[in-house]
């Protein structure tokens, strides 16, 4: 994902926003999250959720920096 880079174009900003929206959809839908973690141990499910939340936060920060520039 984009978390180790910067957003420098409108296209990258749109792509980042789309990724944030996808993460929001996954986190808000039990069914989507279950599809992603299907077959994983129960302990891993919380890790996946935390990773998605962290990724969303980092992407949102990058997008905010771009929009504020």
C-alpha positions in Angstrom: 0.0 0.0 0.0 0.9 3.7 0.0 1.8 4.0 3.7 5.5 4.3 3.1 5.2 7.0 0.5 3.7 10.4 -0.1 0.8 11.5 -2.1 1.9 13.9 -4.8 -0.8 13.9 -7.5 -4.6 14.1 -7.6 -4.7 10.6 -9.1 -2.8 9.2 -6.1 -5.2 11.1 -3.8 -8.2 9.5 -5.5 -6.6 6.0 -5.3 -5.8 6.5 -1.6 -9.4 7.7 -1.0 -10.7 4.6 -2.8 -8.5 2.4 -0.6 -9.7 4.1 2.5 -13.3 3.5 1.4 -12.5 -0.2 0.7 -11.0 -0.6 4.2 -14.1 1.1 5.7 -16.4 -1.3 3.8 -14.4 -4.3 5.0 -14.3 -3.1 8.6 -18.0 -2.3 8.7 -19.1 -5.6 7.1 -18.8 -8.8 9.1 -19.3 -10.8 5.9 -16.5 -9.1 4.0 -14.1 -9.4 7.0 -15.0 -13.1 7.3 -14.2 -13.7 3.7 -10.8 -12.2 4.1 -9.9 -14.1 7.3 -11.6 -17.4 6.3 -9.5 -20.3 7.5 -7.3 -18.2 9.8 -6.9 -19.0 13.5 -9.1 -16.9 15.7 -6.0 -15.0 17.1 -5.1 -13.9 13.6 -8.6 -12.3 12.9 -7.9 -9.6 15.5 -4.5 -9.0 14.0 -6.0 -8.5 10.5 -8.6 -6.1 11.9 -5.9 -4.1 13.7 -3.7 -4.1 10.6 -6.6 -2.7 8.5 -7.3 0.0 11.2 -3.7 1.0 11.2 -3.5 1.1 7.4 -6.6 3.2 7.3 -5.2 5.7 9.8 -1.9 6.0 7.9 -3.6 6.5 4.6 -5.9 9.1 6.1 -3.0 11.0 7.5 -1.3 10.9 4.1 -4.4 12.1 2.4 -4.9 14.9 5.0 -1.3 16.1 4.4 -1.9 16.2 0.6 -5.2 18.0 0.9 -3.6 20.5 3.3 -0.7 21.3 1.0 
